[in-house]
């Protein structure tokens, strides 16, 4: 006699809130070993056990032996189906409090959580969108009924919905550089809404579309209250990398500087050439800025870079005392640091670059598959 089971789900939003609150979370990940090794749900109180789905088809005894009997268990797979099956088998075997991740790691990869960073001049505000499944960060700058979005993720409907909720119109989308780890939604969103799409011209020499050049010294105004976005040329991650200073209070650093690491210069095949540019951007251009600026990067690697509110940010001046990538006085040692023994490059990064140039036109499913995995944009993370 078959016992009817109704294993319930947890959404990516619910799981992330538990990770953020540092609640104990036991995960049974049933993806293949290589997929698990490449990328998984992580957090300070997360414990993961990996047993591939095919090893559990004939019974879940192996899982029962490795999982705690007195704690909730979340089953995770790539797209949901396998984890639902395993969760139901665990319940049939007598385990209570078993759930599975709705949509699997595909949905985890695409979940975006908006976090308010702070207020801007008069009625303005700055929001950070945390893409927890990839460690990607994007931003919405709001002022007097208008908005600009920086380093837009592919899932543009999230920004549209949030802008509607705030009652603002998206007037600008900007990319701080040509991304290699994720597909930009900036151009697509700008075309849909009639907004202006900005891109550093030195990264756009092979672009197959029109754009507005994000040049050094450019000032973009959002709303009649004149919240200003000032462009600062800061090459090193790419030859065109351009940082943004917002309202003289926030530094949006793109992939040049992160909270605990620095950007890598090799994703366009020019690590040796761009290492000196990276050092100049970090050790001269940034060091010449106000130490009171709040750093807002385009990525993070670990959950401990996130504060209790879920924001990834840091005081720029303090980073020059704590970030090891900013404490290398010898230029030769720095060059070696950023050109040798680098982490693996992002999955499908060449195809992602070509897509962001407009040279490839992958479908939605292809784009999703290209983005699977961590961002890997830091030198060491």
C-alpha positions in Angstrom: 0.0 0.0 0.0 1.4 3.4 -1.1 1.4 6.1 1.6 0.3 9.4 0.1 2.7 12.2 1.0 2.6 15.9 0.6 6.1 17.2 1.0 6.0 21.0 1.3 8.3 23.5 -0.2 10.4 26.4 0.9 11.0 29.3 -1.4 14.4 30.9 -2.1 13.2 34.0 -0.2 12.4 31.9 2.9 15.7 30.0 2.7 17.7 33.2 2.3 16.0 34.8 5.4 17.1 31.7 7.4 20.6 32.0 6.1 20.7 35.8 6.9 19.4 35.2 10.5 22.0 32.4 10.9 19.4 29.8 11.7 20.7 26.2 11.6 19.8 24.7 8.2 20.5 21.1 7.2 20.5 20.6 3.5 20.4 17.3 1.5 21.7 18.3 -1.9 20.9 15.5 -4.5 22.7 17.0 -7.5 25.7 15.3 -9.0 29.0 15.6 -7.1 30.6 17.9 -9.6 27.7 20.4 -9.5 27.7 20.4 -5.7 31.4 21.0 -5.6 31.1 23.9 -8.0 28.3 25.7 -6.2 25.9 25.2 -3.3 23.8 27.1 -0.7 26.2 28.4 1.9 25.9 30.3 5.2 27.4 30.5 8.7 24.9 28.0 10.0 24.3 25.8 6.9 25.3 22.1 6.9 25.1 20.3 3.5 25.2 16.7 2.8 25.6 15.6 -0.9 24.1 12.3 -2.0 23.4 12.2 -5.8 19.8 11.5 -6.7 20.6 8.3 -8.6 22.1 6.9 -5.4 18.8 7.3 -3.7 16.5 5.8 -6.4 16.4 2.4 -4.7 16.0 3.7 -1.2 16.9 6.6 1.1 18.7 4.6 3.8 22.0 6.3 3.0 20.4 9.7 3.5 18.8 8.7 6.8 22.1 7.6 8.1 23.8 11.0 7.4 21.0 13.4 8.3 20.1 14.4 11.9 16.9 12.8 13.2 15.8 15.8 15.3 16.3 18.7 12.9 14.4 20.0 9.8 15.9 19.0 6.5 15.7 20.9 3.2 16.2 18.8 0.0 17.8 20.6 -2.9 18.3 19.7 -6.6 18.9 21.5 -9.9 15.3 22.2 -10.9 13.0 20.7 -8.2 11.7 17.4 -9.5 14.4 15.2 -8.0 14.3 16.9 -4.6 10.5 16.5 -4.4 10.8 12.8 -5.0 13.6 12.4 -2.4 11.7 14.5 0.1 8.6 12.3 -0.3 10.7 9.2 0.1 12.1 10.5 3.3 8.6 11.3 4.7 7.5 7.8 3.7 10.5 6.4 5.6 9.2 8.1 8.7 11.1 11.4 8.7 9.1 14.5 9.8 9.9 18.1 8.9 11.3 17.5 5.5 10.8 20.2 2.8 12.3 20.8 -0.7 13.5 24.0 -2.4 10.8 25.3 -4.8 12.3 25.6 -8.3 15.6 24.1 -7.2 19.0 25.8 -7.6 17.7 27.4 -10.8 15.4 29.5 -8.8 18.0 30.1 -6.1 20.3 31.5 -8.8 17.7 34.0 -9.9 16.4 35.2 -6.6 16.9 39.0 -6.1 16.3 40.6 -2.7 16.1 44.4 -2.5 17.8 46.0 0.6 17.7 49.8 1.4 21.2 51.1 1.7 20.4 54.6 2.7 18.7 57.9 1.9 20.0 60.4 -0.6 19.4 64.1 -1.0 16.0 65.1 0.2 13.6 62.4 -0.9 16.1 60.1 -2.7 17.1 56.6 -1.7 19.6 53.9 -2.7 18.7 50.2 -2.9 21.0 47.2 -3.3 19.6 44.1 -5.0 21.3 41.0 -3.6 21.4 38.0 -6.0 22.3 35.6 -3.2 22.6 32.5 -5.5 25.4 34.1 -7.5 26.8 36.7 -5.1 25.9 39.5 -7.6 24.8 42.9 -6.5 22.9 45.6 -8.5 21.5 48.9 -7.5 18.6 51.2 -7.9 19.1 55.0 -7.3 15.8 56.8 -6.7 15.0 60.5 -6.6 11.9 62.5 -7.1 9.9 60.0 -9.2 12.9 58.8 -11.3 15.3 55.9 -11.0 18.6 54.6 -12.4 19.7 51.0 -12.2 23.3 49.9 -12.0 24.7 46.5 -13.1 21.2 45.2 -13.9 20.7 41.5 -13.6 19.0 39.4 -16.4 15.7 39.2 -14.4 14.5 42.7 -15.2 10.9 42.2 -14.1 12.1 42.5 -10.4 13.3 46.0 -11.0 10.1 47.0 -12.9 8.0 45.6 -10.1 10.0 47.4 -7.4 10.0 50.7 -9.4 6.2 50.4 -9.7 5.9 49.7 -5.9 7.9 52.9 -5.3 6.0 54.9 -7.9 9.1 55.8 -9.9 10.1 55.7 -13.6 13.3 54.0 -14.7 15.2 56.6 -16.7 18.7 55.1 -16.9 20.4 51.8 -16.8 24.2 51.6 -16.4 26.8 48.8 -16.6 30.1 49.6 -14.8 31.9 47.3 -17.2 31.2 44.5 -19.7 30.3 41.6 -17.4 31.7 38.1 -17.8 29.9 36.2 -15.0 26.3 37.2 -15.7 24.1 38.4 -18.6 23.3 42.1 -18.2 19.6 43.1 -18.4 20.5 46.8 -18.7 20.2 47.1 -22.4 17.0 45.0 -22.7 15.3 47.0 -19.9 16.3 50.3 -21.3 15.0 49.4 -24.8 11.7 48.2 -23.2 11.2 51.3 -21.2 12.7 53.9 -23.5 15.5 54.6 -20.9 19.1 55.5 -21.6 21.6 52.6 -21.5 25.1 53.6 -20.4 28.2 51.5 -21.0 32.0 52.3 -20.8 33.1 52.8 -24.4 36.4 51.0 -24.0 34.5 47.9 -23.1 32.1 48.4 -26.0 34.4 48.4 -29.0 32.8 45.2 -30.3 29.3 46.0 -29.2 26.6 45.2 -31.8 24.1 47.8 -30.5 23.8 51.5 -29.7 24.5 52.8 -26.2 25.4 56.0 -24.5 29.1 56.2 -23.6 29.8 56.2 -19.8 32.9 58.4 -19.9 35.1 59.5 -17.1 33.7 62.7 -15.5 30.2 62.1 -16.9 27.5 63.3 -14.5 24.0 61.7 -14.6 21.2 63.4 -12.8 18.3 61.5 -11.4 15.1 63.5 -10.6 14.7 67.2 -10.1 16.3 67.0 -6.7 19.5 66.3 -8.6 20.9 63.2 -7.0 24.1 62.9 -9.0 25.9 59.9 -10.4 29.5 60.8 -11.2 31.5 58.4 -13.4 35.1 57.6 -12.4 37.3 55.7 -14.8 39.0 52.9 -12.9 40.3 50.2 -15.2 41.9 46.9 -14.1 39.1 44.3 -14.1 38.4 45.3 -17.7 40.0 48.1 -19.7 36.8 50.1 -19.5 35.8 49.6 -15.9 34.2 52.7 -14.5 33.1 53.3 -10.9 30.3 55.5 -9.9 30.1 58.0 -7.0 26.5 58.7 -5.9 25.5 61.8 -4.0 29.2 62.2 -2.8 28.5 59.5 -0.3 28.6 56.1 -2.0 31.2 54.4 -4.3 29.8 51.8 -6.6 33.0 50.0 -7.5 31.8 47.4 -10.0 34.3 44.6 -10.0 37.4 46.6 -9.0 37.1 46.4 -5.2 35.1 44.1 -3.0 34.6 44.0 0.8 37.1 41.2 1.4 39.0 41.0 -2.0 39.9 42.8 -5.2 38.9 42.3 -8.8 40.7 39.9 -11.2 42.2 41.3 -14.4 42.2 38.1 -16.6 38.6 37.6 -17.8 39.4 39.2 -21.2 42.7 37.5 -21.5 44.8 40.5 -20.5 45.9 39.9 -16.9 49.5 40.9 -17.5 48.5 44.1 -19.2 45.8 45.2 -16.8 47.5 44.3 -13.5 49.2 47.8 -13.5 45.8 49.4 -14.3 44.2 47.6 -11.4 46.9 48.6 -9.0 46.6 52.3 -10.1 42.9 52.2 -9.7 43.1 50.8 -6.2 46.3 52.4 -4.9 45.9 55.8 -6.5 42.5 56.6 -7.8 40.5 55.1 -5.0 43.0 56.1 -2.3 42.5 59.7 -3.4 38.8 59.6 -2.7 37.1 60.5 0.6 37.7 57.8 3.2 34.1 58.4 4.3 32.6 56.9 1.2 30.6 53.8 1.6 31.8 51.1 -0.8 29.1 49.2 -2.7 30.6 46.5 -4.9 29.0 44.5 -7.8 29.8 41.1 -6.1 30.5 39.3 -2.9 32.0 35.9 -2.2 30.9 35.0 1.3 27.9 35.6 3.5 30.1 37.2 6.2 30.5 40.2 3.9 26.9 40.9 4.5 25.7 43.0 7.5 22.8 42.1 9.7 20.4 43.9 7.4 21.5 41.9 4.4 23.5 44.7 2.8 27.0 44.1 1.4 28.9 47.4 2.0 31.8 48.8 3.9 33.6 52.1 4.8 36.2 52.8 2.1 38.8 54.1 4.6 38.5 51.1 6.8 39.1 48.7 3.9 42.6 50.2 3.5 43.3 48.7 6.9 41.5 45.3 6.5 41.4 44.2 2.9 44.5 42.2 2.1 44.4 43.2 -1.6 44.9 46.9 -0.6 47.9 46.1 1.7 50.5 44.9 -0.9 53.2 47.5 -0.9 55.5 45.8 -3.4 54.3 46.1 -7.0 55.9 42.9 -8.1 54.2 40.9 -5.4 50.9 42.6 -6.3 51.4 41.7 -10.0 52.0 38.1 -9.0 48.9 38.1 -6.7 46.6 39.2 -9.5 48.0 37.1 -12.3 49.0 33.8 -10.8 47.1 30.9 -9.1 43.8 32.6 -9.8 40.5 30.8 -9.0 38.7 29.1 -11.9 37.0 31.4 -14.3 33.2 31.9 -14.2 31.2 29.2 -16.0 30.6 30.0 -19.7 32.3 33.4 -19.2 33.4 33.7 -22.9 29.9 33.1 -24.1 28.5 35.5 -21.5 30.9 38.2 -22.7 29.8 37.7 -26.3 26.2 37.8 -25.3 26.7 41.1 -23.5 28.4 42.4 -26.6 25.3 41.4 -28.7 27.3 38.9 -30.7 25.3 35.9 -29.3 21.6 35.7 -29.0 20.9 32.8 -26.7 17.3 31.9 -25.7 16.0 32.2 -22.1 16.9 28.6 -21.2 20.4 28.9 -22.6 21.0 32.2 -20.7 19.9 30.6 -17.5 22.2 27.6 -18.1 25.1 29.9 -18.9 24.8 31.7 -15.6 24.6 28.7 -13.3 27.4 28.8 -10.7 29.3 31.3 -8.6 30.5 34.7 -10.0 34.3 34.1 -9.4 35.2 37.8 -10.2 37.5 38.2 -7.3 41.2 37.5 -7.2 40.7 35.2 -4.2 37.4 34.6 -2.6 
